Amino acid sequence: MMRFPADYKYSKDHEWAHAQGNTVTVGVTDHAQRALGDIVFVELPPVGRVLKQGETFGVVESIKAVSDLFSPVTGKVIEVNTGLPDDPAQINKSPHTGAWLIKMELADPSTLDGLMSAGDYSKYVESLG
């Protein structure tokens, strides 16, 4: 059974957002990494890029598929996980902790309101079959 951290918010695109003050850490969910399989490539945006909620900011490629990454919130990229391009399999090992993708400075706090709680995301994933 998959577990999703209760203090994170989740998008229907299977990204998670963990807000701490005005900084939001973003990653892909355990469900997403399981669906993708072994991840072999990650492309992340440059620091300083401004993203709108729902905007594509990168790519994750597995042995099965290529998937776009979508920003769960609106803000500016202030840090990227520089270890992921060299070791993308980290996403398979620790999707909710060590394998975060980007950190953003939140520009519009209301974008967090449209995301799902862990319980709602879990029900959403179950409804997908």
Order of alpha helices (4+ residues) and beta strands (2+ residues): beta-beta-beta-alpha-beta-beta-beta-beta-beta-alpha-beta-alpha
